């Protein structure tokens, strides 16, 4: 051992060991983040509408043996990050507790509040027609590919 080298068990030796461990963890975090960043480049996003109105629902991509789902936002937007590539059957189901009859009528406009468009509940969107809720009755399909994709879904009544 070199005369200026710290002895195992000394304070200096322990500090160097911890620095080495910290550097190793930092390198692992950088590699992991780089791998995650690549996956985030693959996505499918869009808006779900019915007659120009945003739809409040859950979009599902059904593969042969699995499925992924994403809720819509107030403006009908949805996004799948890192979806598996392949052909999918697309369904759009109403949000839980928001069936076709579950929406309250829009409030009437007054001097301080304009009328809301018919079919919306507090601007949260309209429910999707029942035929889009099952792979057996939905006529929607899509091919998921690598990269960022936009797939707008315009439902018919």
N, C-alpha and C positions, 0 to 999 in steps of 0.2 A: 504494500500500500504506500502511496506517496505521502511524505511527511505533512503536506498541507491538506490532504484529504480528510474530511470529517469521519469520525468513527461511527459505525452503525450504532444506533441508540442515542447519539448526541442530538441536540436541538437542531443543528445545521443539517444533519442527515435527514431528520424527519421533515423539515421544511422542504428540502429538495424532492423528497418522495411525494409529498402532497402537491407540489408544483407540477411534477410529472403526471400525477393522476388527474389534476385539473386540466392540464393541456390535452390529455387523452380524451377526457369527457367533452371538452370544447370541440375537438376534431370530430368526435362522433356526432355531436349535435349539428355541426355544419353539414356533414354528409347526409344525415337524416333529413334536414331541412331542404337540401338540394333535391333529394328524392321526392319529397312531398311537393315541392314546387313544380316538378315535372307533371305529377298527376293532376295538379290544379289547372294545368293547361288544357286538359280534356274536360269539356263540359257541354251540356245541352241546356239552353235556356230559351224562354219565350214568354208569350202571354196567351192566356186562355180567355176567349170572348164568346159571347152569345148575342147576336144582334148588335154588335158594337159595344155591349156592356161587359165589364170584367166579370169573370166567373169566380165564385168562392167555392173552392173544392180541393181535392187531392188528386194530383196527376200520378198515374202509375205506369211504368214501363214493365211489361211482363215478358220475360225471356222464356226459353223452353223450360228451364228448371228453377228459375228464381225471378224475383221482381224487386224493383226499387220504387219508392214513392217520395213525393215532395208536395207540400201544401202550396197553394197560391197565396200571394199577398193581396192587399186591398185593391191593387190595380190589375189583378189577374196574372201577375208575373210568377214564374216558377224557375227553379234552377236545379240541375243535377250536376254535382261535381264528381269527376272521375268515374263516369258511368262505364260499365263494360261495353265494348263494341258488339254489335250484332243487330239482327232484326228483332223488333219488339212490337207487341200489340199494346196500344195505348188506351187507357181508360181514364175517365174523369168522374170521380165520385163526389157527392156533396160532403161538406164538412160534417163531422158528427153533430147531431142535433139540429142540423140545418136542412131538413128535407124541403121539398117543394112548397109545402104548406106552412113551414115553420117561420117564414119571414113575416114580420109585422108590416102592415101597410105603411108606405112612406108618409112622413108628417106633411101636413098641409103647410103651404107657405104662408108666412105672416109678414107684418111690416119689417121684422128684423131677421127673418129667415126665409130664403127662397125654397120653393118646392124641390124635392128630390126626384130624380127620374124614376119612373115606374119600374118595379122589379128590384130595387136596391133596398138594403136595410142599413141605414147609417153609412152608406158608401162602401159597404163590405163586399158587394158583388152579388150576382144572381146565382142560384143553384144550377148545376148542369142538368140537362134532360136525362131521365132515367136510362135511356138506351145506351148512354156512354159509360154506365157504371159497371158493366160486365164485359169481359173479353169476348163472350159469345155473341153479344149484340152490338158492341162498338165496331164501327167500320174504320177506326183509326189505326194506322200502323206507321212505323218509322224505322229507318236504319241508322243506328248510332255508329259513328265513325270516330277516329282519333281527331283531336283538335277541338277548338271552340266552334259550336254550332248553334244556330238559332232555329227553333221550331215553334212557330206560332200556331195555335190550335183554335180554329174558328168553328165552334159547334153550331149545328143546325137544329132548330126546334123539332 
